[in-house]
Amino acid sequence: MGVEKALDSKKVLQVVNLSPNESIVEKLTKMHPMRQITYASIIQVTMFFGMLGMFQVNSWIFST
């Protein structure tokens, strides 16, 4: 397998698995801890309300 094919397959797997690019992870570790906490809190609140919204959608779907 060529180097280009290996890199392409790695990128495809990152997209399929929704895994971040390595540079993003490296930037995250160099970020100030309070900024990390802020971003994590925003993501957590967003996911929580998204989960509550999906509970409501499921109750609408399965209420009949």
N, C-alpha and C positions, 0 to 999 in steps of 0.2 A: 504494500500500500504506500502510495506517495505521501510526502509531507503535506501537500495541499489537501489531499483527500482526508488525511487524519485531522487536520485543522477544521475542515468543513464538517466532518462528522462530529467533532467536539462541539462546534457551534450549534449544530442541529440538536444535539443532546441537551445543551444548555437551554435552548428554546423550549424543547419538549418538557423538560423537567422544571422549567421556570427558575433555573438557578442563575444567580447573578454572575456577571463578569468578574474575573479575579481582581481587576483594577478597582472595581467598586468596593470590594471587601477590603482591599489594602487602604483605600481612602477612608473607610469607616474606622479603621483602627487608628489612623492619624488624626481623627477629628477630636475636638474637645469633648470631654465626658458629658458636660451639661447639654451640648448639642445632640449627642447620642441619645440621652434620656428624653429630650424633647421630641426627636424623631420617633423614637420607640413608643412614646406615649400617644403621639398622633396616630401612628399605625394601629396601636392597640385599641384606641377609641373608635377608629374607623371600622376595624374588623368587628368590634363588639356590636356597633349599631347595624352593620351589615348582617351579622348573625341574627339579631332581633328582627330585622326586616325579613329575612328568609323564614324565620319562625312564623311570622304573620302571613307570608305568602303560602307556606305549607298549610296553615290553618284554613285559609281561604280555599285551597285546592281540595283538601281532604275533609271539609266540613259537610259535604253532601253525601 
